[in-house]
Amino acid sequence: MRNFRTMRRFRGPRWLTDGEGGLVGYALDLVKDAFVRRVELGLLARLPQNDPLGVTTAPPDALVAMGRDRRVQRGIFETDVQYAARLRTWLDERSTAGNPFTLLRQLHAYTGTANGVSFRTVDNSGNWYSRSATGVETSDLKLANWNWDGNTANGDQAWGSGAPWGTAGHSWGTTATGEQVRALQSIVADWKPAGTRCVNIILAFDPASFNPASPEPDGNWGKWTKKVAGVAVPSRLATARYLDGA
């Protein structure tokens, strides 16, 4: 690595390379190298990616600032290179904000593509939009078969199904941390269609549940329990966890 400190050792006069003169020269060169590094980092911080292959990214703190300004949530397992690549496409993605599939792509990017997680949204008209773990997108429209709380105008729902994700257990019944839960809510709030509200986010651990052809809600899921033959029983699936919406 070439810098002022190493060049002085080979090119400087003896009185600046040995003894006290060498120490003074080293101190001066250290300051010069710091200024050069500052200029270098400033140039790298202009763009998420800084070479044709996308290997050299902006410094990590610059990526944080870019993500905040461009409103692109960094994925749980996303590397600097992967995140920088997504930051480049923010204008293209933002142009389709409000589209259900765009929302599902953002959720998919946040949770990671290697975790076998699929996603669906459904609205109060029974319009279902799905994205599989492999990225296949499908829709089932106007099925009129979603009823969370007995009120057919109950808003949008969103959930993921598949393998659980997260690291430290800080939420009831899942391994999701509080930060990850807030990130999910933030993504839904930022990318959902204008004029809509998300009532609940459901984490479903049974991939067969919440099938558009036979959804589980029977109008009682808005409450924790329901009465069956005079006995209070749980209203919701035990194979899922339920978060407030966004």
C-alpha positions as CSV (number, residue, x, y, z in Angstrom):
1,M,0.0,0.0,0.0
2,R,1.4,3.4,-1.0
3,N,1.0,6.3,1.3
4,F,3.1,9.2,2.5
5,R,4.4,7.2,5.5
6,T,5.9,4.4,3.3
7,M,7.2,6.7,0.6
8,R,9.1,8.8,3.1
9,R,10.9,5.7,4.4
10,F,12.3,4.9,0.9
11,R,12.7,8.4,-0.6
12,G,13.2,10.8,2.3
13,P,16.6,11.9,3.5
14,R,18.2,10.0,6.4
15,W,17.4,12.8,8.9
16,L,13.7,12.3,8.2
17,T,13.7,8.5,8.3
18,D,15.7,7.8,11.4
19,G,15.7,8.9,15.0
20,E,13.7,11.9,16.1
21,G,13.5,13.2,12.6
22,G,11.8,9.9,11.6
23,L,9.2,10.3,14.4
24,V,8.4,13.9,13.3
25,G,8.2,12.8,9.7
26,Y,5.9,9.9,10.6
27,A,3.6,12.2,12.5
28,L,3.4,14.7,9.6
29,D,2.8,11.9,7.1
30,L,0.1,10.4,9.2
31,V,-1.9,13.6,9.0
32,K,-1.4,13.8,5.3
33,D,-2.5,10.2,4.8
34,A,-5.6,11.0,6.9
35,F,-6.6,13.9,4.6
36,V,-6.0,11.7,1.5
37,R,-8.2,9.0,3.0
38,R,-10.9,11.6,3.8
39,V,-10.9,12.7,0.2
40,E,-11.1,9.1,-1.0
41,L,-14.1,8.3,1.3
42,G,-15.8,11.5,0.2
43,L,-15.6,10.5,-3.4
44,L,-16.8,6.9,-2.6
45,A,-19.7,8.4,-0.6
46,R,-21.2,10.1,-3.7
47,L,-22.7,6.8,-5.1
48,P,-23.8,3.5,-3.7
49,Q,-21.6,1.6,-6.2
50,N,-18.2,2.9,-7.4
51,D,-17.1,0.4,-10.0
52,P,-18.7,-1.4,-13.0
53,L,-18.9,-4.7,-11.1
54,G,-20.5,-3.1,-8.0
55,V,-17.9,-4.5,-5.7
56,T,-16.6,-1.2,-4.3
57,T,-19.4,0.4,-2.4
58,A,-19.9,3.6,-0.5
59,P,-18.6,3.5,3.1
60,P,-21.1,1.7,5.5
61,D,-22.2,5.0,7.2
62,A,-22.8,6.5,3.8
63,L,-25.0,3.6,2.8
64,V,-27.0,4.2,6.0
65,A,-27.5,7.8,5.1
66,M,-28.4,7.0,1.4
67,G,-30.9,4.3,2.6
68,R,-32.6,6.8,4.9
69,D,-32.8,9.5,2.3
70,R,-34.1,7.1,-0.4
71,R,-36.4,5.3,2.0
72,V,-35.0,1.9,1.3
73,Q,-35.0,-0.4,4.3
74,R,-31.8,-2.5,4.6
75,G,-32.5,-6.2,4.7
76,I,-31.8,-8.3,7.8
77,F,-29.0,-10.3,6.1
78,E,-28.2,-7.9,3.3
79,T,-24.5,-7.3,2.6
80,D,-23.1,-3.9,1.6
81,V,-22.8,-5.0,-2.0
82,Q,-26.4,-6.2,-2.1
83,Y,-27.8,-3.2,-0.4
84,A,-25.8,-0.8,-2.7
85,A,-27.3,-2.5,-5.7
86,R,-30.8,-2.0,-4.4
87,L,-30.1,1.6,-3.6
88,R,-29.3,2.2,-7.3
89,T,-32.9,1.2,-8.3
90,W,-34.7,3.3,-5.8
91,L,-36.3,5.6,-8.3
92,D,-37.6,2.7,-10.4
93,E,-39.1,1.0,-7.4
94,R,-40.5,4.3,-6.0
95,S,-42.3,4.9,-9.3
96,T,-44.5,1.9,-8.6
97,A,-45.1,2.5,-4.9
98,G,-48.6,1.4,-4.0
99,N,-48.5,-1.5,-6.3
100,P,-49.0,-4.7,-4.2
101,F,-46.2,-6.6,-6.0
102,T,-43.8,-3.7,-5.2
103,L,-44.7,-3.9,-1.6
104,L,-44.1,-7.7,-1.6
105,R,-40.7,-7.2,-3.3
106,Q,-39.7,-4.8,-0.6
107,L,-40.7,-7.3,2.1
108,H,-38.9,-10.0,0.3
109,A,-35.7,-8.0,0.1
110,Y,-35.9,-7.2,3.8
111,T,-36.3,-10.8,5.0
112,G,-33.8,-12.2,2.6
113,T,-34.2,-14.5,-0.4
114,A,-32.5,-17.5,1.2
115,N,-35.0,-18.0,4.0
116,G,-37.9,-19.6,2.1
117,V,-40.3,-16.9,2.9
118,S,-43.4,-16.1,0.7
119,F,-45.7,-13.2,1.0
120,R,-49.4,-12.3,0.4
121,T,-51.6,-9.3,0.7
122,V,-55.4,-9.3,0.7
123,D,-57.8,-6.3,0.8
124,N,-61.4,-6.0,1.9
125,S,-62.6,-6.9,-1.6
126,G,-60.8,-10.2,-1.5
127,N,-58.1,-9.2,-3.9
128,W,-55.1,-11.5,-3.2
129,Y,-51.5,-10.8,-4.4
130,S,-48.9,-13.4,-3.8
131,R,-45.1,-13.7,-4.2
132,S,-43.5,-17.1,-3.7
133,A,-40.1,-17.7,-2.0
134,T,-38.7,-18.0,-5.5
135,G,-40.1,-14.7,-6.7
136,V,-43.1,-16.0,-8.7
137,E,-45.9,-13.4,-8.5
138,T,-49.6,-14.3,-8.9
139,S,-53.0,-12.6,-8.2
140,D,-56.5,-13.8,-7.4
141,L,-59.0,-10.9,-7.7
142,K,-62.4,-10.1,-6.3
143,L,-62.9,-13.3,-4.4
144,A,-64.7,-11.4,-1.6
145,N,-63.6,-14.1,0.9
146,W,-61.6,-12.2,3.6
147,N,-63.5,-11.4,6.8
148,W,-61.3,-10.6,9.8
149,D,-63.8,-9.2,12.3
150,G,-67.3,-9.5,10.9
151,N,-66.9,-6.2,9.0
152,T,-66.1,-6.7,5.3
153,A,-64.6,-3.3,5.1
154,N,-61.8,-4.1,7.5
155,G,-58.8,-2.9,5.4
156,D,-55.7,-4.6,4.0
157,Q,-53.8,-7.5,5.6
158,A,-50.2,-8.6,4.9
159,W,-48.2,-11.7,6.0
160,G,-45.3,-13.9,5.2
161,S,-45.3,-17.7,5.4
162,G,-42.5,-20.2,5.5
163,A,-39.4,-20.5,7.8
164,P,-39.2,-18.3,10.8
165,W,-36.6,-15.6,10.7
166,G,-34.7,-13.3,13.1
167,T,-32.0,-13.8,15.7
168,A,-32.8,-12.8,19.3
169,G,-36.2,-13.5,20.7
170,H,-37.8,-10.2,21.7
171,S,-41.4,-10.7,20.6
172,W,-44.0,-13.1,21.8
173,G,-44.0,-16.4,19.9
174,T,-41.4,-15.4,17.3
175,T,-37.7,-14.9,17.0
176,A,-38.3,-11.4,15.6
177,T,-36.7,-8.5,17.5
178,G,-38.6,-5.3,18.2
179,E,-36.4,-3.6,15.6
180,Q,-37.4,-6.1,13.0
181,V,-41.1,-5.8,13.8
182,R,-40.9,-2.0,13.5
183,A,-39.1,-2.4,10.2
184,L,-41.8,-4.6,8.8
185,Q,-44.5,-2.1,9.9
186,S,-42.5,0.7,8.4
187,I,-42.1,-1.0,5.0
188,V,-45.8,-1.8,4.8
189,A,-46.7,1.8,5.8
190,D,-44.3,3.3,3.2
191,W,-45.2,1.1,0.3
192,K,-48.9,0.2,0.6
193,P,-51.4,1.9,-1.7
194,A,-52.4,5.4,-0.9
195,G,-55.6,5.9,1.0
196,T,-55.5,2.4,2.5
197,R,-54.7,1.1,6.0
198,C,-53.0,-2.2,7.0
199,V,-55.0,-3.6,10.0
200,N,-52.7,-6.6,10.7
201,I,-49.5,-8.2,9.7
202,I,-49.6,-12.0,10.1
203,L,-46.5,-14.2,10.4
204,A,-47.7,-17.7,9.3
205,F,-45.5,-20.7,9.9
206,D,-47.7,-23.1,8.1
207,P,-47.2,-22.6,4.4
208,A,-50.5,-24.2,3.7
209,S,-52.5,-21.7,5.7
210,F,-54.0,-18.5,4.3
211,N,-54.7,-20.0,0.9
212,P,-56.8,-17.6,-1.3
213,A,-59.1,-20.5,-2.2
214,S,-60.0,-21.2,1.5
215,P,-58.9,-18.4,3.8
216,E,-59.3,-19.1,7.5
217,P,-60.9,-15.9,8.9
218,D,-64.6,-16.5,9.9
219,G,-65.4,-13.0,11.1
220,N,-64.2,-13.7,14.7
221,W,-60.5,-13.1,14.3
222,G,-60.7,-9.5,15.5
223,K,-61.0,-10.9,19.0
224,W,-58.7,-13.3,20.8
225,T,-61.5,-15.8,21.6
226,K,-64.9,-16.9,20.3
227,K,-67.6,-19.1,21.8
228,V,-68.2,-22.6,20.4
229,A,-71.0,-24.5,22.1
230,G,-70.8,-22.0,25.0
231,V,-67.0,-22.6,25.4
232,A,-64.4,-19.9,24.8
233,V,-61.8,-21.1,22.3
234,P,-59.0,-19.3,20.4
235,S,-60.3,-17.4,17.4
236,R,-57.1,-17.6,15.4
237,L,-54.6,-20.1,14.1
238,A,-52.0,-21.3,16.5
239,T,-49.6,-21.7,13.6
240,A,-49.4,-17.9,13.1
241,R,-48.4,-14.8,15.0
242,Y,-50.3,-11.5,14.7
243,L,-48.8,-8.0,14.7
244,D,-50.5,-4.6,14.6
245,G,-50.6,-3.2,11.1
246,A,-49.1,0.0,9.8
